[in-house]
Amino acid sequence: MIDRRLFALPNIFKTLFGLVVLTGLQAFAILLQAIFLSKAIVGLWQGLAFNMVINSVIIFAIAYIVRYLIVVLKNRYMAHFADVAAEKYRVQLLKKYTDLGPNVIAQSGTGSAVTMLGSGLDNVKNYFQLLLIKVFDLSIIPWVVLLYIFI
């Protein structure tokens, strides 16, 4: 799912490291949510008064808010990287078109060239913005949860 050419981009290792750190923090927020929600539910099922489980509910709510804020932060972090990368590719593609001359655009068609500049680079931006987040989420979070369950 991750193309090797991705690692040739400038600042990619710093960006991916930041994404790994944020995903790890998100995994721990998910764990806290699960732990304290289950404590609150079990306490209520055992007939405890709500004021006895209020601490678990509050910690669950804090973990939920932290998780949400981490997701927003990850999306903004990767959106900035995607914008910079897509603009870099847009400039390179325009330069390539001008270097090759009008004959190449005439052969492939102006519409094709404009589509490549527009929606083609938007697909690249979506790749950076969405797919990388999902790949790291699915690569890190389940393992952290499994480690907690079995350790």
DAKA-V762022 format. One record per pair of residues at least 24 apart in sequence whose C-alpha atoms are under 10 Angstrom apart, sorted by sequence separation. I is the first residue (numbers start at 1). J is the second residue. D is the distance in whole Angstrom. If there is no record, write none. Layout:
i:I j:J d:D
i:I j:J d:D
This chain:
i:32 j:56 d:10
i:33 j:57 d:9
i:35 j:59 d:10
i:36 j:60 d:5
i:37 j:61 d:9
i:93 j:117 d:7
i:35 j:60 d:8
i:36 j:61 d:9
i:33 j:59 d:8
i:34 j:60 d:8
i:90 j:116 d:9
i:91 j:117 d:9
i:32 j:59 d:8
i:33 j:60 d:5
i:36 j:63 d:9
i:90 j:117 d:6
i:32 j:60 d:7
i:33 j:61 d:8
i:89 j:117 d:9
i:90 j:118 d:9
i:93 j:121 d:10
i:31 j:60 d:10
i:32 j:61 d:10
i:33 j:62 d:8
i:34 j:63 d:9
i:30 j:60 d:9
i:32 j:62 d:9
i:33 j:63 d:6
i:34 j:64 d:10
i:90 j:120 d:10
i:29 j:60 d:9
i:32 j:63 d:6
i:33 j:64 d:6
i:86 j:117 d:10
i:90 j:121 d:7
i:31 j:63 d:9
i:32 j:64 d:9
i:33 j:65 d:10
i:89 j:121 d:7
i:90 j:122 d:10
i:29 j:62 d:9
i:30 j:63 d:7
i:33 j:66 d:10
i:29 j:63 d:5
i:30 j:64 d:8
i:33 j:67 d:9
i:86 j:120 d:10
i:87 j:121 d:8
i:28 j:63 d:9
i:29 j:64 d:7
i:32 j:67 d:10
i:86 j:121 d:6
i:87 j:122 d:10
i:89 j:124 d:9
i:29 j:65 d:9
i:30 j:66 d:9
i:85 j:121 d:9
i:86 j:122 d:7
i:89 j:125 d:10
i:26 j:63 d:9
i:29 j:66 d:7
i:30 j:67 d:7
i:86 j:123 d:9
i:26 j:64 d:10
i:28 j:66 d:10
i:29 j:67 d:6
i:86 j:124 d:7
i:87 j:125 d:9
i:28 j:67 d:9
i:29 j:68 d:9
i:83 j:122 d:9
i:85 j:124 d:9
i:86 j:125 d:6
i:26 j:66 d:8
i:27 j:67 d:8
i:82 j:122 d:9
i:85 j:125 d:7
i:86 j:126 d:9
i:25 j:66 d:9
i:26 j:67 d:5
i:29 j:70 d:9
i:83 j:124 d:10
i:84 j:125 d:9
i:25 j:67 d:8
i:26 j:68 d:9
i:82 j:124 d:8
i:83 j:125 d:7
i:86 j:128 d:9
i:26 j:69 d:9
i:82 j:125 d:5
i:83 j:126 d:10
i:85 j:128 d:8
i:23 j:67 d:10
i:26 j:70 d:6
i:81 j:125 d:9
i:82 j:126 d:8
i:22 j:67 d:10
i:25 j:70 d:8
i:26 j:71 d:8
i:80 j:125 d:10
i:82 j:127 d:8
i:83 j:128 d:9
i:79 j:125 d:8
i:82 j:128 d:5
i:83 j:129 d:9
i:23 j:70 d:8
i:78 j:125 d:10
i:79 j:126 d:9
i:81 j:128 d:8
i:82 j:129 d:6
i:22 j:70 d:7
i:23 j:71 d:8
i:26 j:74 d:10
i:78 j:126 d:10
i:80 j:128 d:10
i:81 j:129 d:8
i:82 j:130 d:9
i:22 j:71 d:8
i:79 j:128 d:8
i:80 j:129 d:9
i:78 j:128 d:7
i:79 j:129 d:5
i:22 j:73 d:8
i:23 j:74 d:8
i:78 j:129 d:5
i:79 j:130 d:9
i:22 j:74 d:7
i:77 j:129 d:9
i:78 j:130 d:8
i:21 j:74 d:10
i:76 j:129 d:9
i:19 j:73 d:10
i:20 j:74 d:10
i:75 j:129 d:7
i:78 j:132 d:8
i:19 j:74 d:7
i:22 j:77 d:10
i:74 j:129 d:9
i:75 j:130 d:8
i:78 j:133 d:8
i:18 j:74 d:9
i:19 j:75 d:10
i:19 j:77 d:8
i:75 j:133 d:8
i:18 j:77 d:9
i:19 j:78 d:8
i:74 j:133 d:8
i:18 j:78 d:10
i:15 j:77 d:8
i:16 j:78 d:9
i:71 j:133 d:9
i:15 j:78 d:8
i:15 j:81 d:8
i:12 j:81 d:9
i:11 j:81 d:9
i:12 j:85 d:10
i:10 j:85 d:9
i:9 j:85 d:8
i:9 j:88 d:10
i:23 j:133 d:8
i:27 j:137 d:8
i:31 j:141 d:9
i:23 j:134 d:10
i:26 j:137 d:9
i:30 j:141 d:8
i:34 j:145 d:10
i:24 j:136 d:9
i:19 j:132 d:9
i:20 j:133 d:9
i:23 j:136 d:7
i:24 j:137 d:9
i:27 j:140 d:8
i:28 j:141 d:8
i:31 j:144 d:8
i:19 j:133 d:7
i:22 j:136 d:10
i:23 j:137 d:6
i:26 j:140 d:10
i:27 j:141 d:5
i:30 j:144 d:10
i:31 j:145 d:7
i:22 j:137 d:10
i:23 j:138 d:10
i:26 j:141 d:8
i:27 j:142 d:8
i:30 j:145 d:8
i:16 j:132 d:9
i:20 j:136 d:7
i:23 j:139 d:9
i:24 j:140 d:7
i:25 j:141 d:9
i:27 j:143 d:9
i:28 j:144 d:8
i:16 j:133 d:9
i:19 j:136 d:8
i:20 j:137 d:9
i:23 j:140 d:7
i:24 j:141 d:7
i:27 j:144 d:7
i:28 j:145 d:8
i:31 j:148 d:8
i:19 j:137 d:9
i:23 j:141 d:7
i:27 j:145 d:7
i:31 j:149 d:10
i:20 j:139 d:10
i:16 j:136 d:9
i:20 j:140 d:8
i:24 j:144 d:8
i:28 j:148 d:10
i:6 j:128 d:9
i:2 j:127 d:10
i:2 j:128 d:10
i:2 j:131 d:9
i:1 j:131 d:9
i:2 j:132 d:8
i:1 j:132 d:9
i:2 j:135 d:8
i:1 j:135 d:8
